[in-house]
Amino acid sequence: MSRRLATTVPVTFLILIFATAVTRAASNTQPFSSSPLPTPTLIYSPLPTPDVSLLTPTVLLPPTPTPSAESQIALNYIGEKYGIPVAQLIIVNEHRREYAELGRSFRAFSLVDSKGEHFFELMVDLKDHSVVEDVAAIEQLEADAARRKYGKLEPVLYERLQAMQDSDVVSVTITVARPSGPGLPEFEQVAAATLVAKYPEARAAVERGTKPMDVEDPVVAQQIETERSHIMSTLIAQREAPLVEAARVLAETLNAQGIPVQANQGASVSGLLSKKDILLIEQRDDVGLIYLVQQERGIVSLAEGASASSAVEGTDTSALTGSLLLGIGILSMLIVFRMIRLVRRNRQARQG
């Protein structure tokens, strides 16, 4: 007898014994109704049985956003003026803009030509649907109107001062006056001229009406972009250096007059100042704008402010206007779009 058969026979024998025992036990078991134990009764709940189908969650898809009437006006305007099919235009940014001092409201758009290298910025008036391409002109008109009304004070600070006594103090940041001179647009022109003179590819790109870094070779494009960033940062640093020095001189002057301020890392100073001092500082020719510090939440007396003045020391607070925040958003959008194009070029280079 093999080892497998010798193992199988005892197992089979045990199974037969177990089956016989179960059968006998079943024959000796009394019916449930004749059991000495009480027969349990069924419990009926007074509550209705819930419908399981009602417990199944219903998935609601968000409604498809309806394009605004202003978006179609913007697309048609750019398409007709520049001869670009509307189907090629993509709206990459759309938001509402309020110009309180002018009493005007706009829908602002940033568009890109999907088959070219062109960006467009414009606004559509929400009242008469007129189109404005010169956004900077509207910004300047708003700034001029605000300056006439608020002086050198930020509107929020202006309103806060109306409820303050001369001895009440509030945390502010004071920027130095910026002399007229070249700004970012002029710096871009300097950078472009430098790159065009050095790179034939950049010259060809500019002649096509695009940016100097918009070249086919991704390696050259990255090199041009790196040099452009270096040129821009150098020019900005050269412009800001005198302003930083002016802020240091302003801090020394105000402290000598008993007005406690501290120079920040940028071209500004900060301090916990009384309303009287703020209005006095506003009259200085070397002062640009005065902003309410963002952390400021209330008005305190001069005695309370003296003990809290240390909280302002070392603070580097920058006040950003709505137009600057918009510029940052648009710049981020352009950077993302440029990265997408570089990725596409790298893929094409590898496939080639």
Summary of the structure (lengths in Angstrom):
residues: 352
radius of gyration: 37.7
end to end distance: 74.3
largest distance: 117.0
contacts: 875
relative contact order: 0.09
helix: 52%
strand: 16%
